[in-house]
Amino acid sequence: MNRFIRLFVIGSLLLSLTVASLFAQSTHKLDPSTFDQSAAACTDFYQYVNGGWMKANPIPPAFPSWSLGNILNERNRDLLHEILEAAAKNTAAKREAANKRLATITRVAWMSRRSKPMA
């Protein structure tokens, strides 16, 4: 029983240290470059805090709103499109190479049968 308690305590300590190190590495910080310095923080705090981001990321005409989630969604869609296009080209190239190999093998087999005398 003593051994079980020791192992439990050691495991708990390791787990807590791991969780603490993960939270210590958090990179969530305020980025002053996204602030709108032209707006007064005391009169329009929303514009002051979000104005720089809104200027850098205007709402596209096709969307009623625009946020970081939309940006990530669009980037993921573009990345998936590129991956699928590359896979389609690769598949087409492989299919063409396989067809050429098959044609060559068929031609060689046909020529080898043709050159043998019939029994």
N, C-alpha and C positions, 0 to 999 in steps of 0.2 A: 504494500500500500504506500509506503514511504517513497518508493521508486516512482510510482505513478504520479504522486504529488509533485515530485521534483521535475519530472518530464513535463507535466502540465504547466508548472510555473515557468520553466525555461521556454516552452513553446509560446506561452502567453507573452513573455518578454520579447521574444523575437518578433512575434506578430505586431506588438505595439511599436517596436522600433521601426519595423518596415512601414507601418501606416504613418508614423510620425515623419519619416524621411520622405514619403510621398507627398505629404502635405507641405513640408518645408520646401520642396522643389517647385511649388506652384508658381506659375509665371503670370498670374493675373494682376496686372498693374494698370494704373491710369496712364494714358498716353496723352501728354499735353499737346502734342502736335495735332490731335483731332479736335481740340477746342477752337471755338470761333472767337478770336481775340477782338474782333470788331464789335461783338455784342457785349453789353454790360451784364456782368454776372448777377448783380443785385436786381436788375429790372426784368431780364429774360434769361433765367438760368438754363432752361431747356435749350434755347438757341446757343447759349455760351458753351454748353457741354457737348451738344450734338451737331452744331453748325458745321464744323470742319468735316465731319464724316459725311453729312448730308451733301456738302458741296463736292466732295470727292466721289460720292456714289449717288448720282442722281437717279430718280425713279425712271426706268425705261417706259416708253409709251405703252407697251403691251401689258404692263402690270399695274394694278391699282395701288400696290404698296411695294416696298423694297426693304429688305433687311439682310443681315448677315446670313440667315438661313437660306434666303433666295440666292445669294452669291455662291454659297457652298453647293446648293443644289445645281446651279448652272455649271459650275466647275466640274462637279461629278458627272453630269450629263455629257459635257464635252469630252472628259477623259474617257468615259465609257464608249463614246462614239469613236474616238481615236483607236481604242483597243479593239473594238469590233471591226473597224475598217482594216486594221493591220492583220487581224485574224482572217478576214475574208480574202485579203490579197494573198496571204500565206497559204490558205487552203486552195485557192485557185492555182497558185504556182505549183503546189504539191500535186494537185490533181493533173495538171498539164504534164509534169515530169513523170508521174505514174503512167499516164496514157502513152507517152513516148517510149517508156521502158517496156510497156506491154506490147506496143506495136513492134518494137525491135525484137522482143522475145518471140512473138508470133511469126515475124518474118524469118528469123533464124531457124525456128522449128519447121516452118514450111519449106525453107530451102534445104534443110537437112533431110527431110522426108523425100523431097523431089530428087535429090542426088543419089538416093539409094535405089538399087534395082528392085523391081517388084519380084517377089518370090512366087 
